[in-house]
Amino acid sequence: MAAPPADLAGPVTGTAPPVDVASLDRERQLGKGGQGEVWAIRDRLINKEWPIAYKQYSPTSLRAADMAALDAMVGFVPSLEAAVGRWLCEHSAWPAALVGDSGGRALGFLMRQVPDEYVIRLATQPDKPVIAGFQYLLNPAPYLNRVGIALTDRQRLLLLRDLADLLDRLHRLGVAVGDLSPNNLLFTLRPTPSCFFIDCDAMRLRGRSVLKQTETPGWEIPAGEELATPASDRFKYSLLSVRLFMGDQDGRDTGALTGVSPRLAELARLGLSDTPAERPPLREWQSGLEEALALVASRPAAARNAAPGKAPGTASGPAPGAAPGTSAAGTGAGAGTAGAPRAGAPRAGAPGPGRGGPVPVPQPGGKGVKPGTVVGWLVALVAVIVFVVHLAHSSGSSSASGTDSAPGVTATSTDPGDSGSSGSDQGGSTPDDQGDSPSAGDPGADEAAAVDKVLQEETGTRGGVQSAVQAVQGCGTNGTSLSDAASTFSAAHDQRAQLVSEVSGLNVSDLDGGAQALSDLSDAWTASADADAAFYQWANGLDENGCDPDSTANAPGFSDATAASDRATAAKQRFVAEWNPIARQYGLTTYSWDEL
């Protein structure tokens, strides 16, 4: 039945005429990417309760889109039993109604906005809303501590259990997520850990896709395998499970699950098999997670709060601060746009607690497309820049980007001021179990502590830059405009320049090996600052002269940024090789190079 003019109160079937685009009162643009634009719509509700966002496809996307497949998605919820349809809408921003022009030509669709509980405030920027993308959780304890996310093993298991249930039910309904990654999956920890899908028009419903299926770099299934199938979802679910417990954006060490549950580690090993038939069904994950929850509940408190990737008894402890997703009275309604984990955040000014409803779904956009041919040097940079820059790059992702970024979703590395392969250290170690205590009266102890203090100031800067790079690659994605991204690059440059100045003022005359370590650290942060400046030129130029998602890598400033990134990576790798033995000697924090 057709949607009423002022409210989408009743069921909308696949045969309903499109909502007239002229009848939509656009409150503000939420984002713009390669696939099109997303707008908040004023004075309309879905099911008389959920605020609306409108995704309007770009002309290029409209030419490529299978609108019959989109129409089938719109008609899907009304075809389900009422309870099942409501369940789907409570866990996803599923397409609710087609939108068209006066001639009846489809232009896009309406969907619900992101619910309040899937928006957080980070301790580093508590006044700005951040859509709670899963990428925030795939980071080591030092980052989680700094942004105020308190995450326990039990909460990790509950999130995985909820996601396993979501995927299992979707598969039984004939839906495959396809590009399952931290960029289209949101989380809340309060009151009960649970998940919410965005980018639902990218899913495959009963074998049909609206647009060509793509994959987020670093989250690809084995080469040659069909995209967007239940088997591919199980592969990526296994990958997510491993990375959640590793506290890492790109690892594949199933041993990270062994300390929690050997059975889960074995399920993950099988789930990452190149042979789809070997991947365990989700019901086996569900039972394994129930067993693991019982095991975790039986542990002492210290072991339950172990840092990701550590076996019980080696925990660094839970992060301080309020957990994401708490009520509007505190940290639960959001945080902003400057700096984020490796994938996005809403604009500053998005609704927060008491400001009138859910923060909107981030802007449209597909993911970084994995083309058949990728230039070799660009693949190396991919490891650094969050989303691989492909020569056939398509739309920006509608993933949730945040302000104070976590190390991002990348193939191997992190900082856009860096490139290269990941170091062997997991990094982020706390002083516990790191060697002998500093000797009393050793003047090197104070000097080492001063260096460590400066290192602590820097942790997390790269994440904001990565999110901004991703936004520019999509010509403005994740609620981050090109001008927002340029501001992030400028702020990162200033911060790193300040850190270089602080390093130059440190005295390490009594610290064995300290002089060379500081020289390499200064070189590393100087190169990162150079990369930030080049990224600023890149973003600003695209903002002023026009942006094409397929050619952002060719714009002025980008090649300079990659060259500076290479220099930063090499210097950081030298520094951590010199610093970590010092840190262990004095009981200070050790790092992997990609944490700097």
C-alpha positions in Angstrom: 0.0 0.0 0.0 1.3 3.5 -0.8 2.9 5.5 2.0 0.6 8.2 3.5 1.8 11.7 2.6 2.8 12.8 6.1 3.8 9.5 7.7 5.0 6.1 6.7 2.8 4.5 9.2 1.6 1.4 7.4 3.3 -1.4 5.6 5.0 -0.4 2.3 4.9 -3.2 -0.3 7.0 -3.7 -3.3 4.2 -2.5 -5.6 3.7 0.9 -3.9 4.4 3.9 -6.0 7.5 5.9 -5.1 7.2 8.7 -2.6 7.4 12.0 -4.5 10.8 13.5 -3.8 9.2 17.0 -3.9 7.2 16.1 -0.8 10.3 15.5 1.3 11.4 18.3 3.5 15.2 17.9 3.7 16.5 19.1 7.0 20.2 18.7 6.4 22.6 16.7 4.3 24.1 13.9 6.3 26.7 12.9 3.8 27.8 12.7 0.2 29.7 9.9 -1.4 30.4 8.1 -4.7 26.9 6.5 -4.7 25.0 9.7 -3.9 23.8 11.7 -0.9 21.9 11.1 2.3 19.6 13.6 3.9 17.7 13.8 7.2 14.0 14.3 6.5 11.9 16.5 8.7 8.5 15.6 10.1 8.2 12.1 8.8 8.4 8.8 10.6 8.6 5.2 9.7 6.1 3.0 11.6 5.1 6.2 13.5 8.3 6.0 15.6 11.5 6.1 13.6 13.0 9.3 12.1 13.8 9.1 8.4 16.9 9.5 6.2 16.7 9.7 2.4 19.4 8.2 0.2 19.4 9.7 -3.3 21.6 7.8 -5.8 24.0 9.7 -8.0 23.3 9.7 -11.8 26.1 7.1 -12.2 24.6 4.8 -9.6 21.1 5.2 -11.0 22.3 4.0 -14.4 24.0 0.9 -12.7 21.3 0.2 -10.1 18.8 -2.7 -10.4 15.8 -0.8 -9.2 13.6 -3.9 -9.3 16.0 -5.4 -6.8 15.6 -2.3 -4.6 11.8 -2.4 -5.0 12.0 -6.0 -3.8 13.9 -5.0 -0.7 11.3 -2.3 0.1 8.6 -5.0 -0.3 10.5 -7.5 1.8 9.6 -6.4 5.3 5.8 -6.2 4.7 6.0 -9.7 3.3 7.3 -11.1 6.6 5.3 -11.9 9.7 4.8 -8.8 11.7 7.2 -9.8 14.5 9.9 -10.8 12.1 9.6 -7.6 10.1 9.8 -5.5 13.2 12.9 -7.5 14.4 14.6 -6.7 11.1 13.8 -3.0 11.3 15.0 -2.9 14.9 18.4 -4.3 13.9 19.0 -2.5 10.5 18.4 0.6 8.4 16.5 -1.5 5.9 15.0 0.3 2.8 11.5 1.3 3.7 10.1 3.1 0.6 11.2 4.1 -2.9 11.5 7.7 -3.7 10.9 9.0 -7.2 10.3 12.1 -9.3 7.0 13.4 -10.7 7.3 11.0 -13.6 7.6 8.0 -11.3 11.3 7.4 -12.0 13.0 6.0 -8.9 15.8 8.1 -7.4 16.6 6.4 -4.1 14.9 5.2 -0.9 13.9 6.1 2.6 15.3 4.3 5.7 15.3 4.8 9.4 18.1 6.9 11.0 20.6 5.3 13.4 19.0 4.8 16.8 20.4 6.8 19.8 21.8 3.7 21.5 24.2 3.2 18.6 25.8 6.6 19.1 28.6 7.3 21.6 30.7 10.0 23.1 34.4 9.5 23.2 36.3 10.7 26.2 38.7 12.7 24.0 35.9 14.7 22.3 32.8 14.4 24.5 30.9 17.2 22.8 30.7 15.6 19.4 28.5 12.6 18.3 30.1 9.5 16.9 28.1 6.7 15.3 29.4 3.6 17.1 31.1 1.6 14.3 32.7 -1.7 15.2 36.0 -0.4 14.1 36.3 1.4 17.4 36.5 -1.9 19.2 39.2 -3.5 17.0 42.0 -1.7 18.8 44.4 -2.4 21.6 43.8 -1.5 25.2 45.7 1.8 25.2 43.4 3.2 22.6 40.3 2.0 24.3 41.5 3.4 27.6 42.2 6.8 26.0 38.8 7.2 24.4 36.9 5.8 27.4 35.5 2.6 26.0 35.3 -0.1 28.8 35.1 -3.4 27.0 35.3 -6.8 28.7 35.6 -10.3 27.3 32.0 -11.0 28.3 30.8 -8.0 26.2 32.9 -9.1 23.3 31.2 -12.5 23.5 27.8 -11.0 23.8 28.3 -8.8 20.7 29.5 -11.9 18.7 26.5 -13.9 19.9 24.1 -11.1 18.9 25.8 -10.8 15.5 25.7 -14.6 15.0 22.0 -14.5 15.7 21.5 -11.6 13.3 23.4 -13.4 10.5 21.7 -16.7 11.1 18.3 -15.2 10.9 19.1 -13.1 7.8 20.5 -16.2 6.0 17.3 -18.1 6.8 15.4 -15.2 5.3 17.4 -15.3 2.1 19.6 -12.3 2.9 23.4 -12.2 2.6 25.2 -9.2 4.0 28.1 -9.4 1.5 30.4 -6.6 2.5 30.4 -7.6 6.2 33.0 -5.3 7.9 33.3 -2.8 10.7 32.1 -0.1 8.4 28.5 -1.2 8.1 28.1 -2.7 11.5 27.3 -0.6 14.6 27.4 -1.7 18.3 26.0 -0.7 21.7 27.2 -2.0 25.0 24.3 -0.7 27.1 22.0 -2.0 28.4 22.8 -5.3 26.5 25.6 -5.6 23.9 24.0 -5.7 20.5 24.5 -4.9 16.8 22.8 -2.8 14.1 23.4 -2.9 10.3 23.6 0.1 8.0 24.2 0.1 4.2 21.5 -2.5 3.8 20.9 -1.7 0.1 24.4 -3.3 -0.4 23.1 -6.6 0.9 21.9 -9.4 -1.4 18.3 -10.4 -1.1 17.4 -13.9 -2.6 20.3 -13.7 -5.0 19.7 -10.1 -6.2 21.8 -7.0 -5.6 20.9 -3.4 -6.2 24.5 -2.5 -7.2 27.5 -4.5 -8.0 28.9 -6.3 -4.9 32.1 -4.9 -3.5 34.4 -5.6 -0.5 36.1 -3.5 2.1 39.9 -3.8 1.7 41.3 -6.1 4.4 38.0 -7.9 4.6 38.1 -9.8 1.3 37.0 -13.4 0.9 39.4 -15.9 -0.8 40.1 -15.0 -4.5 37.6 -16.5 -6.9 34.8 -17.1 -4.4 31.4 -15.8 -5.1 30.6 -12.6 -3.2 27.7 -12.0 -0.9 26.7 -15.6 0.1 26.1 -17.1 3.5 29.5 -18.8 3.2 31.3 -15.4 2.6 29.4 -13.9 5.6 30.7 -16.8 7.8 34.3 -16.1 6.6 34.0 -12.5 7.5 32.2 -13.2 10.8 35.2 -15.5 11.7 37.6 -12.7 10.8 35.7 -10.2 12.9 35.7 -12.6 15.9 39.5 -12.9 15.7 40.1 -9.2 15.4 37.7 -8.3 18.2 39.7 -10.4 20.6 43.1 -9.4 19.1 42.2 -5.8 19.5 43.6 -5.3 16.0 42.3 -4.1 12.6 43.9 -6.6 10.3 45.2 -9.7 12.2 44.2 -13.3 11.6 45.7 -15.0 14.6 43.0 -17.4 15.8 45.1 -18.0 18.9 43.7 -14.8 20.2 40.5 -16.7 21.0 42.3 -19.7 22.7 42.6 -18.0 26.0 38.8 -17.4 26.0 37.7 -20.6 24.5 39.7 -23.3 22.5 36.5 -24.2 20.8 36.0 -20.7 19.5 39.6 -20.6 18.3 38.9 -23.9 16.3 35.6 -22.5 14.9 37.5 -19.4 13.7 40.3 -21.5 12.2 37.7 -23.5 10.2 35.7 -20.3 9.5 38.7 -18.8 7.7 39.2 -21.8 5.4 39.5 -21.2 1.7 37.0 -23.9 1.2 33.5 -22.5 1.9 32.0 -25.9 2.8 34.5 -26.2 5.7 33.2 -23.1 7.5 31.1 -23.9 10.5 27.4 -23.0 10.4 26.5 -20.1 12.7 24.5 -22.4 15.0 27.9 -24.0 16.0 29.2 -20.5 16.8 26.1 -19.8 18.8 26.6 -22.9 21.0 30.3 -22.2 21.3 29.7 -18.7 22.4 27.3 -19.9 25.1 30.0 -22.2 26.4 32.5 -19.4 26.3 30.2 -17.1 28.2 29.9 -19.7 30.9 33.7 -20.1 31.1 34.2 -16.3 31.3 31.6 -16.0 34.0 33.5 -18.6 36.1 36.8 -16.6 36.0 38.1 -14.2 38.6 37.2 -10.6 37.8 40.7 -9.7 36.7 40.8 -12.5 34.1 37.3 -11.5 32.8 38.6 -8.0 32.1 41.7 -9.2 30.3 43.0 -7.1 27.4 42.2 -8.5 24.0 44.6 -11.1 22.7 45.9 -11.9 26.2 45.2 -15.2 28.0 43.5 -15.0 31.4 45.8 -13.8 34.1 47.7 -11.3 31.9 45.0 -8.7 31.7 45.8 -5.0 31.6 42.4 -4.3 33.1 39.2 -2.6 31.7 39.4 0.8 30.2 38.2 3.7 32.3 35.3 5.9 31.5 31.7 5.3 30.5 30.9 2.5 28.0 29.5 3.4 24.6 25.8 3.4 24.2 24.9 4.6 27.6 21.9 6.8 28.2 21.3 10.3 27.0 22.2 11.6 30.4 25.8 10.7 29.9 28.0 9.3 27.2 25.6 7.5 25.0 24.5 10.0 22.4 27.4 10.8 20.4 30.7 12.3 19.4 31.9 14.2 16.4 33.9 14.3 13.2 37.5 15.2 13.7 39.6 12.1 13.9 38.1 8.6 14.1 38.7 5.0 14.1 39.5 3.8 10.7 36.1 4.6 9.5 33.8 7.4 10.0 31.5 9.6 12.2 28.5 11.8 11.8 29.0 15.5 11.4 29.3 17.7 14.4 25.9 18.9 15.1 24.2 15.6 14.7 21.6 15.1 17.4 22.9 14.2 20.8 21.2 13.5 24.1 18.0 15.4 24.4 18.4 17.0 20.9 15.6 15.4 19.1 16.1 11.9 18.1 18.5 9.4 16.6 21.7 10.5 14.9 21.2 9.8 11.2 22.6 7.0 9.1 25.9 8.1 7.6 26.1 9.1 4.0 25.7 6.7 1.2 28.3 5.1 -0.7 29.6 1.7 -1.5 32.9 0.4 -0.3 36.3 0.5 -1.8 35.9 -1.7 -4.8 38.4 -4.5 -5.3 39.2 -4.3 -9.0 40.8 -6.9 -11.1 44.0 -5.0 -11.4 45.5 -2.9 -8.6 48.8 -1.0 -8.9 51.4 -2.5 -6.7 52.6 0.6 -4.8 49.0 1.6 -4.2 48.3 -1.8 -2.5 51.2 -1.1 -0.2 49.8 2.2 0.7 46.4 0.6 1.3 47.8 -1.0 4.4 48.3 2.5 5.7 45.4 4.4 4.5 42.4 2.6 5.8 40.6 2.0 2.5 42.7 0.8 -0.4 42.9 3.4 -3.1 42.0 1.5 -6.2 42.3 2.7 -9.7 38.7 1.6 -10.1 37.6 3.0 -6.8 33.9 3.4 -6.4 31.7 5.1 -3.9 32.6 6.1 -0.3 31.4 3.8 2.4 28.5 4.7 4.6 30.3 3.4 7.5 30.4 5.2 10.8 33.3 7.3 11.3 34.2 9.0 14.5 36.2 11.7 15.9 39.0 10.3 17.8 39.9 7.5 15.5 41.0 4.1 16.4 43.7 2.7 14.2 41.6 2.0 11.1 40.3 -0.7 8.9 43.3 -1.5 6.8 45.0 -4.3 5.2 48.1 -4.2 7.3 49.1 -0.9 8.7 47.5 2.2 10.0 48.6 5.8 9.9 48.2 7.6 6.5 51.5 9.1 7.6 52.9 5.5 7.3 53.0 2.7 4.9 54.4 -0.8 4.8 53.7 -4.1 6.5 52.8 -4.4 10.0 55.4 -5.0 12.7 55.5 -8.2 14.5 54.6 -6.8 17.9 51.0 -6.6 18.9 51.9 -3.4 20.8 50.2 -1.5 23.5 51.7 -3.5 26.2 51.3 -2.2 29.7 54.2 -2.1 32.2 53.1 -5.4 33.8 55.5 -8.3 33.1 57.9 -6.1 31.1 61.1 -6.8 32.9 63.0 -5.6 36.0 61.9 -2.4 37.8 64.1 0.6 37.1 67.1 0.8 39.5 66.8 3.3 42.3 68.9 6.4 41.6 69.2 5.6 37.9 69.0 9.0 36.1 68.0 7.2 32.9 64.7 6.2 34.5 63.3 9.8 34.6 64.5 10.4 31.1 62.8 7.3 29.8 59.6 8.3 31.7 59.7 11.7 30.0 59.9 10.0 26.5 57.0 7.7 27.4 54.9 10.6 28.4 55.3 12.2 25.0 54.5 8.9 23.3 51.3 8.6 25.3 50.2 12.1 24.0 50.4 10.9 20.4 48.6 7.6 20.6 45.4 7.7 18.4 46.3 10.6 16.2 46.7 8.4 13.1 43.1 7.1 13.4 41.6 10.5 12.7 43.8 11.0 9.7 42.8 7.6 8.4 39.2 8.3 8.7 39.7 11.6 6.9 41.6 9.9 4.1 38.8 7.4 3.6 36.3 10.3 3.4 38.4 12.1 0.8 38.7 8.9 -1.3 34.9 8.8 -1.5 34.7 12.5 -2.1 33.1 13.0 1.3 31.9 9.9 3.2 30.9 8.8 6.7 29.4 12.1 7.4 32.7 13.8 6.8 32.9 16.4 4.1 36.1 17.3 2.2 36.5 20.5 4.2 36.0 18.5 7.4 38.8 16.1 6.3 41.1 19.0 5.4 40.6 20.4 8.9 41.5 17.0 10.4 44.7 16.9 8.4 45.6 20.4 9.5 44.9 19.6 13.1 47.0 16.4 12.9 49.8 18.3 11.3 49.8 20.9 14.1 49.7 18.2 16.8 52.6 16.2 15.3 54.7 19.4 14.8 54.1 20.1 18.5 55.2 16.6 19.4 58.4 17.0 17.3 59.1 20.2 19.3 58.6 18.4 22.6 60.9 15.6 21.5 63.6 18.2 20.7 63.5 19.5 24.2 64.0 16.1 25.9 67.3 15.2 27.6 68.4 11.6 27.2 72.1 12.0 28.0 71.9 9.3 30.7 69.7 7.0 28.7 71.6 4.3 26.9 70.5 4.3 23.3 68.2 7.2 23.9 69.8 9.7 21.5 69.4 7.5 18.5 65.8 6.5 19.5 64.8 10.2 19.8 66.4 11.0 16.5 64.4 8.3 14.8 61.2 9.4 16.6 61.7 13.0 15.5 62.2 11.8 12.0 59.1 9.7 12.1 56.8 12.4 13.4 58.3 15.0 11.1 57.5 12.7 8.1 54.0 12.1 9.5 53.5 15.9 9.7 54.7 16.2 6.1 52.2 13.6 5.1 49.4 15.4 7.0 50.3 18.7 5.2 50.2 16.9 1.8 46.9 15.2 2.6 45.6 18.7 3.5 46.6 20.0 0.1 45.0 16.9 -1.5 41.7 17.3 0.3 41.5 21.1 -0.1 42.3 20.9 -3.8 39.6 18.3 -4.4 37.1 20.4 -2.4 37.9 23.5 -4.4 38.2 22.0 -7.9 35.8 19.1 -7.8 36.1 15.5 -6.8 35.7 12.2 -8.7 35.9 9.1 -6.5 37.6 7.2 -9.4 40.6 9.5 -9.6 41.3 10.9 -6.1 44.7 9.2 -6.1 45.8 11.3 -9.1 45.0 14.6 -7.4 47.9 16.9 -6.4 49.2 16.2 -2.9 48.5 12.5 -2.8 51.8 11.3 -4.2 53.7 13.6 -1.8 51.7 12.2 1.1 52.5 8.6 0.1 56.3 9.4 -0.1 56.1 11.0 3.4 54.2 8.0 4.6 57.0 5.7 3.5 59.6 7.8 5.4 57.4 7.8 8.5 57.0 4.1 8.5 60.7 3.3 8.1 61.5 5.8 11.0 58.8 4.4 13.3 60.0 0.8 12.7 63.6 1.9 13.7 62.3 3.7 16.7 60.3 0.9 18.2 63.2 -1.5 17.8 65.3 0.9 19.9 62.6 2.0 22.3 61.0 -1.3 23.4 64.1 -2.7 25.1 64.4 0.6 27.0 60.7 0.4 27.9 61.1 -3.1 29.2 64.1 -2.1 31.3 62.2 0.6 33.0 58.7 -0.9 33.2 57.2 1.4 30.6 54.8 0.9 27.7 56.1 -0.9 24.6 54.7 -0.1 21.1 54.4 -1.6 17.7 55.4 0.9 15.0 51.9 1.3 13.8 50.7 2.6 17.1 52.7 5.8 16.8 
